[in-house]
Each structure stands twice: as C-alpha cells, then as structure tokens.
Amino acid sequence: MPKPSSRVLVTGGSGFLGRHVVARLRARGLDVAAPRSAEYDLTVPGAAEAMVGDLQPTTIVHLAARVGGIGYNQAEPAPLHLAHLLMRPHLIEAARTTGAVEQTILVGTVCSYPKFTPVPFREDSLWDGYPEETNAPYGLAKKAHLVHAQVNAAQYGQRSAYLIPTNLYGPGDKFHPSVSHVIPALVKKCVDAVEHGDDKVEVWGTGRASREYLYVDDAAEAIALAATTPIEPGTVPQPVNLGTDHEVTIRETVETIARLTGFTGELRWDPTKPDGQPRRRVDASRAEQALGWRASTAFEDGMRATIDWYLAHREEAERPPD
C-alpha cells in the first residue's frame, strides 16, 4: 500500500469511471486529488507539468478521455484520435520529470484489439492486426501509450501499469445520444418507448455481434488495487485485461434491457448500421494473478442497478457533453 501521507492524482476523476475510482481510493483512506479539465487541459503543452507540480502526487491514475459509442466514433474520429495522442504523452512525461511520482496507472481500451482476435482475447494478441475500423482512431492512440510507458520503463526506470477493461456499464454512465455507448443508448430507447407508448424500438446492426460487459464498480476496484500495489523497480509494463469471462450478444443485451425496462414491443434491427467488432471476450487471468482481482457483479444484477440509477437521475444522465 502507498504511504499514508501519499496522494493519488486521478485525471478524469469526475467522469463515469473516474467517480467510482475516486470513491474506492478514498474508502481506503487515501488523499485523492481529482482536478477537472477546466483546471488543467492535458492536451495543452505544459498543463500536465503544472498539474503534477501543483498537486505533488506520488501515484497517478490516468482516466481522462474523450469517449463515445460507434456513432460518435464515426462522426468525430479526428479529434478523438488527436485528444488521446496528446493527453497521455504529456501526462506520462510529466509523471517522469515533475515532482516525486512513484508510479502511474494507465487505462487502455478493448477497442485496441485487432478486429478479428481469437476469443478469449489474450494480451499477447494485442499487436496481431488492425482494430475494427470504427474503433481504430481511439484504439491505436491508446496502444501508443503502452509503447510510451514501456520504453520509458526500459530507458528511465519509470514505473507504470497498463489495464485494459472491456465494455463498461453501470450507474453514472452517459445517456446522451451523442456520446452514449451501447447499454445506455439501448436503455434510453426502451425507457422512452415505454413512456411514449411506442410499439417498436430500432436497433443498430444485426444483433449477432457480442460484447463482454464489465460493471463499473468492478473495474474501479481493479484500478484501485493497481494504484495501491507497489510496482517493482525495473518492471516493464505489460497489458492486463479486465473482464468477466461472460460473452453476451447484442441481441441478448437488447432483449435483457427490454425485459427489465418493461418494453414488450418489436425490436427492429437495422443491418445497414455497423455491428462494430464481431466478438469480444477477454482472458482476465493475468489480472487475477497480478492483483488478486476478479469481477463479481452478474450482468443482470448490474443492468438492474444501471436502469434504476438512470430512472432516478434522468437529468444528470442525459446531460449533453461539455
């Protein structure tokens, strides 16, 4: 565990995943700083150095990101790619050169895996092909950060960890149509249909693609464990998958959401819209070996909690992105 006087800096600490990570770290009695992008815009040169210099963390958890679903990835690939290319190198270098940072926890994305990857995805497959096209600008930028962390570890002895969560969902997710991922988008569609008395819901794709959903509290626990597990000097970071070992098709996802929200009408599939990556399920055994971590939330239990939170926090959930 870090020293009691240590401080953990969480970038993106006010975001969906970040709020859960901050809560987990504070529950461990740690001093946590979670500045907002309005205070330190990490895409701007010098901002990361100023942030680390001002806040003097001993551990950094880097979660700041610009994210969305397939529609957002198609509409905004250039700024999506550029923002991630800029933020992390600035942060990694600031952690290396400024203050007394002992270790940095970086969070990648399952979107970095090749479009056609043997299932379950194992970390050794990360470089075996090009990502699915709608995910590539985001996924490739994230992979570049793994390389940066690895070469800095080899040349400078910088200590980092690199975690790859599968598709996250849970309370606090973003439900605005411009940035929502598959689960919040489908929850909103079904709830709206029930409230408006609609007899059908349109769904993108064929329904045959699969995803592995990770409840946000489970992901936050893994990240908190990584942040409070000292990294041995001389360690070159390797990717570590975070997942549940439970694969669910998009069709099964929609049918579960429809049942839990009370929608009984027609699910109308639009095969002209993209499915995204054909299959996703990861091998998370490395996380269990390294951190003693396993996901514990069953998919239906997590979905109930997500829907309940959405119904109780509609205004917050549907707030447009900044």
N, C-alpha and C positions, 0 to 999 in steps of 0.2 A: 504493500500500500504506500502511496505517497506520504511524505511527512505531513503531520497535522497542520503545519504552517504553510503548506504549499497552496498554490492557486491553480485552478483549472480554467483555462480560457476556452469557451465554446463559441466558435463562429456559427452563425445561423441558429443561435440559441433560441430565437423567438419563432422559428419555423415549426413545421409539423413534427419532424423527428427531433429537432433541437429542444423543444419544450420538454419532451419526455426524457431526453438525456440529462438535461439540467436538473430535472426533478430527481432522477436516480442518483446523480452525483451529490446533490445537496442532502438527500436522505442518508448518504454515507458520512455526513458531517463535513464535507469539503467546502472550501471557499471557491465559489464559481462566479466568473465574470462572463456575461453574455451580451456584448455590445451589438447594436443594430448597424445595418449597412449605412444608415444616415450618419452615423458617427465615424465609421471607417469603411470607405468604399474600397474593397480589396482589389478591384480592377484597376485602381489608380496607383501608379508607382509611388512608393513612399508611405502609403496608408498602412500597409501591413507592418512595416517597421515602426511607425508611430504607435500603432495599437499595442504591439508587443512591448515596446519601450514604456508606454504609459501604464500598462496593466501588470507587467512583470510576472507572467505565468511561469510555472515550472512544467506544466503539461498543457498541450493544446489539443483540442478535439475540433477538427475542421469539418463542419457540416454545411457551411454557406454554399448555396447552389441556386441555379435557376432551372426549374424543372416543370414538366407538364406531361400530358398524355400524347398519343400518336398525332392528334390534330395539331397540338402546339408544336411538336417536333417538326411536322411538315411545314407549318406556317412560318416558324422563326428559327430555321436551322443555323443561320449565320451568327446572330447574336448569342444563341445558345452555345455554340461551339467556342466563340471568342471569349465569352464571360468565363467559361471554365478553364480555357487555356491560360487566361490572365490571373485569375484568383489564386490558384494553388501554387504556381511557381513563386509568386510574391510572398505567399504565406510560408512556404517551405524555406525560402531563403531568409525571411525574417526570423523564423524559428532557429535557424542555424547561426545567424550572425548577431542577433539582438538579445540582450538580457541573459537569463540563465535557464532557458528551456531545456528540460531533460529529455522529453520525448513528445512526439506528435502522432496523433491518431488520425489517419486519413480514411475517408469512406468513399469507396468506388461505387460501381453500379453493375448490376447483372446485364445491363444493355451493352456492356463491353464485350461480352462473349460473341464468338462467331455466330452467324445466322443459323448455321447447321452445326450444332455441337452435340456429340454423343451424350445421352441422358443416362444418369445424372451428370450435370456439368461438374467437372473436376478442375481445380485451379490450373493444372498443367495444360489444359485446353485453351487457355485464355488467348494465346497468340496463334492459334491454328487456323485463322481465317478472318474475313471481314465481317463486322457486325451487320445485323439486319438493317436495311437501308434507312428506315425512318429513325433508327436509334444511333446511327453511326456518328453524326457530328458530336453528340453528347458522349457516347461511349468511348470514342477514340481519344477525346480530350482527357477523360478520366484515366485511361490507360497510360497516357503520357506522364501523369503524376506518379504512377507506380514506378516508372523508369527513373524519374527525377529522385524519388525517395531512395531507390536502390543505389543509384550512382553516388548520391550524397553519403549514404551509409558506407559504401566501399571507399570513397576518397577522403571523407571528412569524419567518419565515425558518427554521423548524425543518426539518432535512434528514432525509428518510426514504425508504425504498424499500418496495415492496409486491409480494410474489411470490405467485403462485397455482399451487401444484403440483396435478397430477392425482392419482389414487388411488395412494398409496404402498404399497409392499410390500418385504419383504426380511428379512434376519437381524435379530433383536431385536424383531420385531413382537409384538403382544399376541394370544395364542391362547385366552385365557379366553372362554368363550361369551358372557358378559355384555357384553363390550366389543369383541370381535373384528370386524374388517372382513371383506369377502368372501373374500379369499385365505386368511388364516389360519383362518377358520371352515371353509372347504372342505378345506384341508389336514388339519386336525384330524379332520374327519368321515371322510375317506378313509383316513387312517392308522389311526384307531380301527376302522374297518370291516375293514381288512386284518388287524389284530391279533386281532379278535374273531371272525373268520371270517364276517362278515355278507355277505349276498348282494345287499344294496341300500343305497343312500345317498339320503336325502331332501334335496332342494334347493329353496330358496325360489324362487318366481316361475315364469316361463315359459322362461327361458334366452335370450330374444330381446334383452333389453337389452344394451347394450355399455358397456365401460369402457376407459379408457386408463390403463395401469399404469406407474408410474414407480418404478424401483428406488431404494431409499433412499439409496444412495451417490451416485447421480447427482443427486438432489435436494440432498443435503448439499453437494456440490461447487458447485452453483449458488448456494446460500446463502452459502457461504464466499467465493465470488467477489464477491457483492454486498457482503458485510461488509468486504472488503478493497479495494473500488473506491470512491474518494472521490466523494461526491455534490456536484455543483457548487452553490454558493450560489444561491438563488433558484429552485431546481428544485422544481416541484410534482409529487409522486409520482404515477405512473400505474401501473395494474396490469400485471404482467408474468407471462404464463403460463409454466409449466414442464411440458413433456410430451415424448412420444416420437414423435408423429405416427403411432402404431400403435394402431388400434382393435380390441378383442377382445370378442366376445360372451361373456356369462356362460356359455352352453353350451360354447363353445370353451375358456373358462377351466377349467370343471369337467372337461372331457374331458382337458385337458392335465395337470391335477393328478392325476386318476385314473391316467393312464398313468405319470406319474413316481413315484407312490407305490405302484404295483403293484396298484391296485384294479381288478378285472375284472368286478364285478357290475353290477347295474342302477342307473342314475341316475334316481331317481323324482322328477319335478318336481311342485311344489305350486303351481298357478296361483292359489290363494286368497291366497297371500302376495304382498307387494308386490315389483315389479321395481325400484322406485326410478326415477331419471331414465332416460328411454328410451335416450338415446345420450350418449356422452362421447368427445370427441377435441378437443384444443386446437391452436391455431396458436401455436407457440412461437418464431416468428421474431423477436419483439421481444427475447426473452432472448438469442438469438444475436447480435443487433445490439448490445444494450446491454452484455452480459457476455462475449461470445465463447463462450457455453456451448451445448453440445448433449449430449443424453443418449447414452450409449454402450453400455448393457447390453441385450442382446437378452432378450426376455421369457422364453424357455425357459431361458436361462442363469441369469437372476435367480431363476426358480422353482426350479431345481435347488439353488441356493445357499440359498434360503429353507427348502426342505424338509430339506436336510442340517443346517442350523442347528437347526431345530425338533427333529429326531430326536436331536440331541446335547445339547439343552438343554430337555428336556421340563418339568422342574420350574419353571425360570425362566419359560419361555414361557407356561405355564398358570397362573401365579400370579394369584390374584384381585386386582382393582383395590383400591387403598388406600381 
